[in-house]
Amino acid sequence: MKKIIGIGNALVDVLARIDSDKPLKELGLPIGSMQFISVEQQKEVEMVLASLDTNIAAGGSTSNTMRGAAMLGMETAFIGKIGSDELGEKLRAALEVQHVRPLLVMQEGMPTGIASAFITPDGQRTFADNLGASALLSPTDFQSDILNGYDTLFMEGYMVQNHDLITTVLSWAKERDMTTCIDLASYNVVSQEREFFHNLIERYIDIVFANEDESTALTGKNAENAAREMSQICQLAVVKMGSRGACAFVDGQLFTSPGVHVDNVIDTTGAGDSFAAAFLYALSQGQDIETCLATGNTVAAEMIQHIGATMHEAIWKDIKSRIQF
């Protein structure tokens, strides 16, 4: 089986359900977006969170994807930077429990990054991310041979604040003929860094994952046409369309797979990450694109019925029993 290594922001999620978007307006957070926030803004967020019931769980887009792929049976690893604190050790433990090799660099004097997620009644999540130590991850923190033995490199668009890190690691991967994947960040991040993302994909990326808003932010087109346009600068473009399923464009052909109906959407946190994990797992098993899309939809549909981006091992076992390959 192919081995996959991911690099991303090492974050712990603090998840809170809210009855309305009033707290988001008070904090200046556009609903459904991801905003990078300062230490001062983090204090404001924590004041709001103090009045809410919260759950703490492992987070970070790439971390979520690596954990999902590992639970499906792939050999995975995760590169990130944590602080010398309790949250950092919780993240390390969560990776190990879910069979991901933690390649974590520790930064003294900085806290582990926190992603504060506010979940509205429709399951939509809005993130306020204080990157903490994760923002200081640098290509000088590790050697290129960290990629040795892996077939695929996966990274998140949320790392866009560190152009040098992204391009350096991707160049190492291409030197090793690895398959390279990126899952685009929140639509507002893509809009702000559109030219950089376009050039990055064209130069380094084989597989792009994006949701509808992100694909539109990059191309200005709707899902299917966005997948078509992105496929002009990469080998395979996948667009996640929520309840409508997903589509992919590869080798001049559009593939689609309908969504899986869910009666009660609890929390969409991690849905896209788990979709990417399942898609790549199916692809590693030699499945066709339609099967990869369907597998991604199946896992994402299960994920949105739980709080946070972590599901118990028993649930993953049940999912695997339902995957017909």
C-alpha positions in Angstrom: 0.0 0.0 0.0 1.2 3.5 -0.8 2.5 5.6 2.1 1.5 9.3 2.5 3.2 12.1 4.5 1.5 15.4 5.3 2.7 18.8 6.4 0.5 21.4 7.9 -0.4 23.6 10.8 -0.3 21.6 14.0 -3.4 22.8 15.8 -5.8 21.8 18.5 -9.5 22.5 17.9 -11.6 24.1 20.5 -15.2 23.5 19.3 -18.3 25.4 20.5 -21.9 25.2 19.3 -23.7 28.5 19.0 -27.4 29.3 18.6 -27.0 32.2 16.2 -24.3 34.0 14.3 -24.3 36.8 16.9 -20.9 35.8 18.5 -19.4 35.7 15.0 -20.5 39.2 14.2 -19.2 40.4 17.6 -15.8 38.9 16.8 -15.8 40.1 13.2 -15.7 36.5 11.8 -17.5 36.0 8.4 -19.6 32.8 8.7 -18.1 29.8 7.1 -14.6 31.4 6.9 -11.3 30.8 8.5 -9.5 33.9 9.9 -6.0 34.1 11.2 -6.0 36.0 14.5 -3.5 37.6 16.7 -2.8 36.9 20.4 -4.9 39.9 21.3 -7.8 38.6 19.2 -7.4 35.1 20.7 -8.1 36.6 24.1 -11.3 38.1 22.8 -12.3 34.7 21.3 -11.5 33.0 24.6 -13.8 35.4 26.4 -16.7 34.4 24.2 -15.8 30.7 24.5 -15.8 30.9 28.3 -19.5 31.3 28.2 -20.0 28.3 25.9 -19.7 24.5 26.3 -16.6 23.5 24.4 -14.9 20.3 23.2 -11.1 20.0 22.7 -9.8 17.7 20.0 -6.9 17.2 17.6 -7.2 19.5 14.6 -5.4 21.0 11.7 -6.5 20.2 8.1 -3.5 18.0 7.1 -3.5 16.3 10.5 -7.2 15.5 10.1 -6.5 14.0 6.7 -3.6 12.0 7.8 -5.5 10.6 10.8 -8.4 9.7 8.5 -6.2 8.0 6.0 -4.5 6.0 8.7 -7.8 4.8 10.2 -8.7 3.5 6.7 -5.4 1.6 6.6 -2.8 3.8 5.0 0.7 4.3 6.5 0.9 8.0 7.3 3.0 10.6 8.9 2.5 14.3 9.9 5.0 17.1 10.0 4.2 20.1 12.1 5.4 22.4 14.9 4.0 22.5 18.4 4.7 24.4 21.6 6.2 22.9 24.7 2.8 22.6 26.4 0.0 20.3 27.3 -2.0 21.0 24.1 1.0 20.0 22.0 1.3 16.7 23.9 -2.4 16.1 23.4 -2.0 16.5 19.7 1.0 14.2 19.6 -1.0 11.6 21.6 -4.0 11.9 19.3 -1.8 11.3 16.2 -0.3 8.2 17.8 -3.7 6.8 18.9 -4.9 7.1 15.3 -1.8 5.4 13.9 -0.1 8.5 12.4 3.7 8.9 12.8 4.1 12.3 14.5 7.1 14.2 13.1 6.6 17.1 15.4 9.1 19.9 16.0 8.9 21.6 19.4 9.2 25.4 19.7 10.1 26.7 23.1 8.4 29.8 24.3 5.4 29.6 22.0 2.1 27.9 22.6 0.6 25.2 20.4 -1.7 26.7 17.8 -5.4 26.8 18.5 -8.3 26.7 16.0 -11.4 28.0 17.7 -14.4 26.6 15.8 -17.9 28.1 16.1 -20.6 25.7 14.9 -24.0 27.2 13.9 -27.3 25.1 14.1 -26.9 24.1 10.4 -23.6 22.5 11.1 -21.6 25.2 9.4 -18.3 26.0 11.1 -16.4 29.2 11.3 -12.7 29.2 12.4 -10.6 31.7 14.2 -7.0 30.4 14.1 -4.1 31.5 16.3 -1.3 29.6 14.7 1.1 29.9 17.7 4.2 27.7 17.2 2.9 26.2 14.0 3.4 29.5 12.1 7.2 29.1 12.8 7.7 25.8 11.0 10.6 26.3 8.7 12.4 24.1 6.1 15.4 24.5 8.4 13.6 22.4 11.1 14.1 19.2 9.2 16.0 17.6 6.3 14.7 16.7 2.9 15.2 13.0 3.7 12.2 13.2 6.0 10.2 12.4 2.8 12.1 9.3 2.0 10.0 6.1 1.8 6.7 7.9 1.1 4.9 7.9 -2.2 2.6 10.9 -1.7 3.0 14.4 -0.1 -0.1 16.1 1.1 -0.4 19.7 2.3 -3.0 22.3 3.3 -3.6 25.7 1.7 -3.8 27.1 5.2 0.0 27.1 5.2 0.0 29.8 2.6 1.4 32.3 5.0 4.8 30.5 4.6 5.6 30.6 0.9 9.2 29.5 1.4 8.2 26.4 3.4 5.6 25.3 0.9 7.7 25.7 -2.2 10.8 24.1 -0.6 9.0 21.0 0.6 7.2 20.6 -2.7 10.5 20.9 -4.6 11.9 18.1 -2.4 8.9 16.0 -3.2 9.1 16.5 -7.0 12.8 15.6 -6.9 11.7 12.2 -5.5 8.9 11.8 -8.0 6.3 11.8 -5.3 2.6 12.5 -6.0 1.8 15.9 -4.6 -1.6 17.0 -3.2 -3.0 20.2 -1.8 -6.3 20.9 -0.2 -7.1 24.6 -0.7 -7.8 26.7 2.3 -10.8 28.8 3.2 -12.3 30.7 0.3 -11.1 34.0 1.8 -7.5 32.7 2.0 -7.7 31.6 -1.6 -9.0 35.0 -2.7 -6.2 36.8 -1.0 -3.5 34.5 -2.4 -5.0 33.6 -5.8 -2.0 34.2 -7.9 0.3 32.3 -5.6 -2.0 29.3 -5.5 -2.3 29.3 -9.3 1.4 29.4 -9.8 2.0 26.8 -7.0 -0.4 24.3 -8.5 0.9 24.8 -12.1 4.5 24.3 -11.0 4.3 21.6 -8.3 0.9 20.0 -7.7 -0.6 16.8 -9.1 -3.9 16.6 -7.2 -6.0 19.6 -6.0 -8.9 19.3 -3.6 -11.2 22.3 -3.1 -14.7 22.9 -2.0 -17.1 24.9 -4.1 -16.3 28.3 -2.6 -12.6 27.7 -2.8 -12.7 26.5 -6.4 -14.8 29.6 -7.3 -12.3 31.9 -5.5 -9.5 30.4 -7.5 -11.2 30.2 -11.0 -14.3 32.4 -10.9 -16.3 29.5 -12.1 -18.9 27.0 -10.6 -17.8 23.6 -9.4 -17.8 21.5 -12.6 -16.2 24.3 -14.7 -13.8 25.1 -11.9 -12.7 21.4 -11.8 -12.2 21.6 -15.6 -10.1 24.8 -15.4 -8.0 23.6 -12.5 -7.3 20.4 -14.4 -5.5 22.5 -17.0 -2.7 23.1 -14.5 -2.7 19.8 -12.6 -3.3 16.2 -13.3 -6.5 15.7 -11.2 -8.8 18.4 -9.8 -11.5 17.4 -7.2 -14.3 19.7 -6.1 -16.3 18.9 -3.0 -19.9 20.1 -3.3 -21.3 19.3 0.1 -24.7 17.6 0.0 -24.6 17.5 -3.8 -21.6 15.2 -3.6 -18.3 15.8 -5.5 -16.9 16.0 -9.0 -13.4 15.5 -10.5 -11.8 16.4 -13.8 -9.0 14.3 -15.2 -7.7 13.4 -18.6 -10.3 15.6 -20.3 -13.2 13.9 -18.6 -15.6 15.0 -15.9 -16.7 12.5 -13.2 -19.4 13.0 -10.6 -20.7 11.3 -7.6 -23.9 12.2 -5.7 -23.9 13.1 -2.0 -24.9 10.8 0.7 -28.1 11.9 2.4 -27.7 12.8 6.1 -30.8 13.5 8.2 -29.1 15.5 11.0 -25.9 17.5 10.2 -24.2 18.1 13.5 -20.9 19.7 12.5 -19.1 20.0 9.2 -15.7 20.4 10.8 -13.3 17.9 9.2 -15.7 16.9 6.4 -13.5 18.0 3.6 -10.4 16.6 5.3 -12.0 13.2 5.7 -13.2 13.3 2.1 -9.6 13.8 0.9 -8.4 11.0 3.2 -11.0 8.6 1.8 -10.4 9.6 -1.8 -6.7 9.1 -1.5 -7.2 5.8 0.3 -9.4 4.5 -2.6 -6.9 5.9 -5.2 -4.1 4.0 -3.4 -6.1 0.8 -3.8 -6.3 1.3 -7.6 -10.0 2.3 -7.6 -11.4 4.4 -10.5 -12.2 8.0 -10.0 -16.0 7.5 -9.5 -15.3 5.0 -6.7 -12.8 7.4 -5.1 -15.4 10.2 -5.2 -18.1 7.9 -3.7 -15.7 6.7 -1.0 -15.0 10.3 -0.1 -18.7 11.2 0.1 -19.4 8.2 2.3 -16.7 9.1 4.9 -17.6 12.8 4.8 -21.3 12.0 5.4 -20.3 10.1 8.5 -18.0 12.8 9.8 -20.6 15.5 9.7 -22.7 13.5 12.1 -20.1 14.0 14.9 -18.6 17.0 16.7 -15.1 17.7 15.6 -12.8 15.9 13.1 -12.3 12.8 15.2 -14.3 9.6 15.1 -14.0 6.5 17.3 -12.2 3.5 15.9 -15.4 1.5 15.9 -17.0 3.9 13.5 -14.0 3.7 11.2 -14.3 -0.1 11.2 -17.9 0.2 10.3 -17.1 2.5 7.5 -14.5 0.1 6.1 -17.0 -2.7 6.2 -19.3 -0.6 4.0 -16.6 0.2 1.5 -16.9 -2.4 -1.2 -13.3 -2.9 -2.3 
